[in-house]
Amino acid sequence: MKNTRPALSPLVNLVAERMTRIENQTIDETCPIGIIDFEHWEWPQGVGLYGLYKHYQEVRDTRILDTINAWFERRLRAGLPAKNVNTTAPMLTLAHLAGTGGDKTRLALCAEWAGWVMSEMPRTEDRALQHIVTGEANEHQVWADTLFMTVLFLAKMGVILKRRDYIEESIRQFLVHIKYLFDRKTGLWYHGWTFDGRHNFANALWARGNCWITAGIPDYLDIVRDLPPSIESYLIDTLAAQAAALAGCQRPDGLWTTLLDDPRSYVETSATAGFGYGILKSVRKGYLDNAFIETGRKALDAVVRHISPDGTVQQVSYGTGMGRDLDHYRKIPVCPMAYGQALALLLLNEGMKLGL
């Protein structure tokens, strides 16, 4: 059967350009810092910048790098928000820039934030990073999102600054998050855990929370190249268990639903893109068996079908706090988001690498 899918190269450029023009049109935001408009310093923009930077690394178009640098200059002049898990997310891209560009001012800022994560960010019982966000302390809570939003940055700074203690802490955070969030029955991940009552909240196997793991583990292995073999194999085994579970609950159209074990919940594109990216990259790197490439290919085709002619990634769920019941996840609205654009960028570039 002839492949009628649009060519990926022009599509990926549309998606990248559209990201920088995202503005809030329809959502009554409750977050103290708006998370839709691209000009804000929060976690969606942090993931967006990371996707843009990884895209730049593939195409080496200096205009993309100029866009990223200009964003940081504007936000740094305006002043940064208080430190927490989510406001740390943009620091990952800044660390990549500072680590290669020789900007001592930016490097010093990254070092300050990494030192705060290492020494001052609140911890829960068992010394997991507490998922503190703007406006909410979330005491005693462990969330899957933290690994992508904060731990990747800490690991990157450990490499840049040659701080083995930072790297060891990043390893420990992966292990303690696996301990409390990995569902042994399914191979998937719960959204969160609280030590206050010791439970996994709604036991939500939430798609995008899972995709931070699928995308985050192979990217973490790129950042920290000298992990102990036992740790590397443990992370890969955890990823493989999740990938097998994801292959089993992928819809025939290539998408996943926002609650992975609830086919009545709506389909969600950002998670699908994150799953496709992490799976295809892990196949290419040899972390997953080649049999998984079909799961990734189906995800790629599905995401492409949900990109509008102007490059907008559609059917992306808005930012999702911890749910006390499953209806919380079913009722999250959908709208264009920087992380939806970024995860699609990562997937499209990975698809081009593999010639899909």
C-alpha positions as CSV (number, residue, x, y, z in Angstrom):
1,M,0.0,0.0,0.0
2,K,1.4,3.4,-1.0
3,N,2.3,5.7,1.8
4,T,0.3,8.9,1.4
5,R,1.7,10.6,4.5
6,P,3.1,14.1,4.0
7,A,6.9,14.5,3.8
8,L,8.3,15.0,7.3
9,S,11.0,17.6,6.5
10,P,8.7,20.5,5.6
11,L,6.3,19.4,8.3
12,V,8.8,19.6,11.1
13,N,9.7,23.1,10.2
14,L,6.1,24.2,10.3
15,V,5.7,22.6,13.8
16,A,8.8,24.4,15.0
17,E,7.7,27.8,13.7
18,R,4.2,27.4,15.1
19,M,5.4,26.8,18.6
20,T,6.8,30.3,19.0
21,R,3.4,31.8,18.2
22,I,1.3,29.9,20.7
23,E,-1.1,32.2,22.6
24,N,-4.0,31.5,24.9
25,Q,-7.2,31.9,23.0
26,T,-9.8,29.8,24.9
27,I,-8.6,28.5,28.3
28,D,-9.4,30.1,31.6
29,E,-6.0,29.4,33.2
30,T,-5.7,28.7,36.9
31,C,-1.9,28.5,37.1
32,P,-0.3,31.6,38.7
33,I,2.0,31.7,35.7
34,G,0.2,31.2,32.4
35,I,1.4,28.0,30.8
36,I,0.1,28.5,27.3
37,D,1.6,31.7,25.9
38,F,5.2,31.0,24.7
39,E,6.6,34.1,26.4
40,H,6.1,32.8,29.9
41,W,8.8,31.0,31.9
42,E,7.2,27.7,32.9
43,W,7.4,24.0,32.2
44,P,5.5,23.9,28.9
45,Q,7.8,26.5,27.5
46,G,10.8,24.6,29.0
47,V,9.8,21.5,27.1
48,G,9.1,23.6,24.0
49,L,12.6,25.1,24.1
50,Y,14.2,21.7,24.6
51,G,12.3,20.4,21.5
52,L,13.5,23.4,19.5
53,Y,17.1,22.9,20.6
54,K,17.0,19.2,19.7
55,H,15.6,20.2,16.3
56,Y,18.4,22.8,15.9
57,Q,20.9,20.0,16.6
58,E,19.5,18.1,13.7
59,V,19.2,20.8,11.1
60,R,21.8,23.4,12.3
61,D,19.7,26.3,11.1
62,T,21.1,29.2,13.1
63,R,17.7,31.0,13.0
64,I,16.4,28.4,15.4
65,L,19.3,29.0,17.7
66,D,18.7,32.8,17.4
67,T,15.1,32.3,18.4
68,I,16.0,30.3,21.5
69,N,18.7,32.7,22.6
70,A,16.4,35.7,22.1
71,W,13.7,34.0,24.2
72,F,16.2,33.6,27.1
73,E,17.4,37.1,26.8
74,R,13.9,38.5,27.0
75,R,13.0,36.3,30.0
76,L,16.2,36.9,31.8
77,R,15.8,40.7,31.5
78,A,12.2,40.4,32.8
79,G,13.4,38.4,35.9
80,L,12.9,34.8,36.7
81,P,10.1,33.3,38.8
82,A,10.7,31.4,42.1
83,K,12.5,28.1,41.8
84,N,10.5,24.9,41.8
85,V,10.2,21.7,39.7
86,N,8.3,23.2,36.8
87,T,10.2,26.5,36.6
88,T,13.4,24.5,36.4
89,A,12.3,23.0,33.1
90,P,13.7,25.8,30.9
91,M,17.1,25.4,32.6
92,L,17.7,22.2,30.7
93,T,18.0,24.0,27.4
94,L,19.9,26.9,29.0
95,A,22.4,24.3,30.3
96,H,22.9,22.9,26.8
97,L,23.5,26.4,25.5
98,A,25.8,27.4,28.3
99,G,27.7,24.1,28.2
100,T,28.6,24.6,24.5
101,G,28.7,28.4,24.1
102,G,31.1,29.4,26.8
103,D,28.7,32.0,28.3
104,K,29.9,32.3,31.9
105,T,26.9,34.3,33.1
106,R,24.4,31.7,31.8
107,L,26.6,28.9,33.2
108,A,26.7,30.6,36.6
109,L,22.9,30.9,36.6
110,C,22.5,27.2,35.7
111,A,25.0,26.3,38.4
112,E,23.0,28.3,41.0
113,W,19.8,26.5,40.1
114,A,21.4,23.1,40.1
115,G,22.9,23.8,43.5
116,W,19.4,24.7,44.7
117,V,17.9,21.4,43.3
118,M,20.7,19.5,44.9
119,S,20.7,21.1,48.3
120,E,17.5,23.1,48.9
121,M,14.6,21.7,46.8
122,P,12.2,20.1,49.3
123,R,12.4,16.3,49.7
124,T,9.7,13.8,50.7
125,E,10.2,10.8,52.8
126,D,12.7,8.5,51.2
127,R,14.4,11.7,49.8
128,A,12.4,11.9,46.6
129,L,12.2,15.4,45.1
130,Q,8.9,16.9,46.2
131,H,6.9,18.0,43.2
132,I,6.7,21.7,44.4
133,V,5.2,23.9,41.7
134,T,4.2,27.6,41.4
135,G,1.5,28.1,44.0
136,E,1.4,24.6,45.3
137,A,3.9,22.9,47.7
138,N,2.5,19.4,47.1
139,E,4.0,18.2,50.3
140,H,4.8,14.5,50.5
141,Q,4.1,14.1,46.8
142,V,6.2,12.3,44.1
143,W,5.2,12.9,40.5
144,A,6.4,11.2,37.3
145,D,6.8,14.7,35.6
146,T,9.7,15.6,38.0
147,L,12.2,13.4,36.2
148,F,11.8,15.2,32.9
149,M,11.3,18.7,34.3
150,T,14.2,18.7,36.9
151,V,16.3,15.6,37.0
152,L,17.5,15.7,33.4
153,F,18.7,19.2,34.1
154,L,20.5,18.1,37.3
155,A,22.2,15.3,35.4
156,K,23.3,17.7,32.6
157,M,24.8,20.1,35.1
158,G,26.6,17.2,36.8
159,V,28.2,16.4,33.5
160,I,29.1,20.0,32.6
161,L,30.4,20.8,36.1
162,K,32.0,17.4,36.6
163,R,30.0,17.0,39.8
164,R,29.7,13.3,40.3
165,D,27.4,14.0,43.3
166,Y,24.9,15.6,41.0
167,I,24.9,12.6,38.7
168,E,24.6,10.2,41.7
169,E,21.6,12.2,42.9
170,S,20.0,12.0,39.5
171,I,20.4,8.2,39.5
172,R,18.9,8.0,43.0
173,Q,15.9,10.1,41.8
174,F,15.2,7.8,38.9
175,L,15.4,4.8,41.3
176,V,13.1,6.3,44.0
177,H,10.6,7.4,41.4
178,I,10.5,3.9,39.9
179,K,10.1,2.5,43.4
180,Y,6.9,4.5,44.0
181,L,5.4,5.0,40.5
182,F,6.1,1.9,38.5
183,D,3.1,-0.4,38.4
184,R,4.3,-3.9,38.6
185,K,1.1,-5.4,37.2
186,T,1.0,-3.5,33.9
187,G,4.5,-2.1,33.4
188,L,3.1,1.4,33.1
189,W,3.6,4.3,35.5
190,Y,1.2,5.9,37.9
191,H,1.0,9.7,37.8
192,G,1.9,10.2,41.4
193,W,2.4,8.9,44.9
194,T,1.9,10.6,48.3
195,F,3.4,9.6,51.6
196,D,0.4,11.3,53.3
197,G,-1.7,8.1,53.4
198,R,0.7,6.2,51.2
199,H,-1.2,5.7,48.0
200,N,-1.1,6.5,44.3
201,F,-3.9,9.0,44.4
202,A,-6.5,7.9,41.7
203,N,-4.2,5.1,40.5
204,A,-4.2,7.0,37.2
205,L,-2.1,5.4,34.4
206,W,-2.0,8.8,32.7
207,A,-0.6,9.0,29.2
208,R,1.5,12.1,29.3
209,G,2.9,11.3,32.7
210,N,4.0,8.0,31.2
211,C,5.5,9.7,28.1
212,W,7.9,11.7,30.3
213,I,9.4,8.3,31.1
214,T,9.4,6.9,27.6
215,A,11.1,10.1,26.3
216,G,13.1,10.8,29.4
217,I,15.0,7.6,29.9
218,P,16.7,7.5,26.5
219,D,17.5,11.2,26.7
220,Y,18.9,10.7,30.2
221,L,21.2,7.9,28.8
222,D,22.4,10.4,26.2
223,I,23.2,12.9,29.0
224,V,25.0,10.6,31.4
225,R,27.3,8.4,29.3
226,D,29.2,6.7,32.1
227,L,26.4,5.2,34.2
228,P,27.2,2.0,36.1
229,P,26.2,-0.9,33.9
230,S,23.8,-2.2,36.5
231,I,22.0,1.2,36.6
232,E,21.9,1.5,32.8
233,S,20.5,-2.0,32.4
234,Y,17.9,-1.4,35.1
235,L,16.6,1.7,33.4
236,I,16.5,0.0,30.0
237,D,14.6,-3.0,31.5
238,T,12.1,-0.6,33.1
239,L,11.7,1.2,29.8
240,A,11.3,-2.1,28.0
241,A,8.5,-3.2,30.4
242,Q,6.7,0.1,29.7
243,A,7.2,-0.2,26.0
244,A,5.7,-3.7,25.9
245,A,2.7,-2.4,27.9
246,L,2.3,0.6,25.6
247,A,2.3,-1.6,22.5
248,G,-0.5,-3.6,24.0
249,C,-2.8,-0.7,24.6
250,Q,-2.1,1.4,21.5
251,R,-5.2,1.9,19.4
252,P,-5.4,0.6,15.9
253,D,-5.2,4.2,14.6
254,G,-1.8,4.6,16.4
255,L,-2.9,6.9,19.2
256,W,-3.2,6.3,22.9
257,T,-6.0,7.6,25.2
258,T,-5.3,10.0,28.0
259,L,-5.9,7.2,30.5
260,L,-4.0,4.3,29.1
261,D,-6.3,1.7,30.5
262,D,-9.6,3.5,29.7
263,P,-10.4,3.3,26.0
264,R,-13.4,5.6,26.7
265,S,-11.1,8.5,27.6
266,Y,-10.2,10.8,24.8
267,V,-7.2,10.3,22.5
268,E,-4.2,12.5,23.3
269,T,-1.5,13.6,20.8
270,S,1.3,14.9,23.0
271,A,1.6,11.6,24.9
272,T,1.4,9.7,21.6
273,A,4.3,11.8,20.2
274,G,6.3,11.3,23.4
275,F,5.8,7.5,23.2
276,G,6.6,7.4,19.5
277,Y,9.8,9.4,20.1
278,G,11.0,7.4,23.0
279,I,10.3,4.1,21.4
280,L,11.8,4.9,18.0
281,K,14.9,6.4,19.6
282,S,15.3,3.4,21.9
283,V,15.1,1.1,18.9
284,R,17.7,3.1,17.1
285,K,20.0,3.1,20.1
286,G,19.6,-0.6,20.7
287,Y,17.7,-0.2,24.0
288,L,14.5,-1.9,22.6
289,D,14.0,-4.7,20.2
290,N,13.5,-3.9,16.5
291,A,10.0,-5.3,16.8
292,F,8.9,-2.1,18.5
293,I,9.5,0.0,15.4
294,E,6.0,-0.7,14.2
295,T,4.6,0.7,17.4
296,G,6.6,3.9,16.8
297,R,5.8,4.1,13.2
298,K,2.0,3.9,13.9
299,A,2.5,6.7,16.5
300,L,4.4,8.8,13.9
301,D,1.6,8.4,11.3
302,A,-1.1,9.2,13.9
303,V,0.7,12.4,15.1
304,V,1.2,13.6,11.5
305,R,-2.6,13.2,10.9
306,H,-3.2,15.5,13.9
307,I,-1.0,18.4,12.6
308,S,-3.0,21.1,11.0
309,P,-1.8,22.9,7.8
310,D,-0.3,25.7,9.8
311,G,1.8,23.3,11.9
312,T,-0.5,23.2,15.0
313,V,-0.4,19.9,16.9
314,Q,-4.0,19.2,17.7
315,Q,-5.8,17.2,20.4
316,V,-3.2,18.1,23.1
317,S,-4.4,18.1,26.7
318,Y,-3.8,21.1,28.8
319,G,-1.5,21.0,31.8
320,T,-2.7,18.3,34.2
321,G,-2.3,18.5,38.0
322,M,-2.6,15.5,40.2
323,G,-6.1,13.9,40.0
324,R,-7.9,12.5,43.1
325,D,-10.3,10.7,40.7
326,L,-10.1,9.5,37.2
327,D,-12.7,11.9,35.9
328,H,-10.1,14.7,36.6
329,Y,-8.1,13.3,33.6
330,R,-11.1,12.7,31.4
331,K,-12.2,16.4,31.8
332,I,-8.9,18.2,31.1
333,P,-9.5,20.5,28.1
334,V,-7.5,20.3,24.9
335,C,-5.6,23.2,23.2
336,P,-2.3,23.9,21.4
337,M,0.6,23.7,23.9
338,A,4.3,24.2,23.5
339,Y,5.0,20.7,24.8
340,G,2.7,19.2,22.2
341,Q,4.7,21.0,19.5
342,A,8.0,19.9,21.1
343,L,7.2,16.3,21.5
344,A,6.0,16.2,17.9
345,L,9.3,17.8,16.8
346,L,11.2,15.1,18.6
347,L,9.2,12.4,17.0
348,L,9.3,13.8,13.5
349,N,13.1,14.2,13.7
350,E,13.5,10.7,15.0
351,G,11.3,9.4,12.1
352,M,13.5,11.2,9.6
353,K,16.6,9.7,11.2
354,L,15.1,6.2,10.7
355,G,13.9,6.9,7.2
356,L,10.3,6.3,8.1
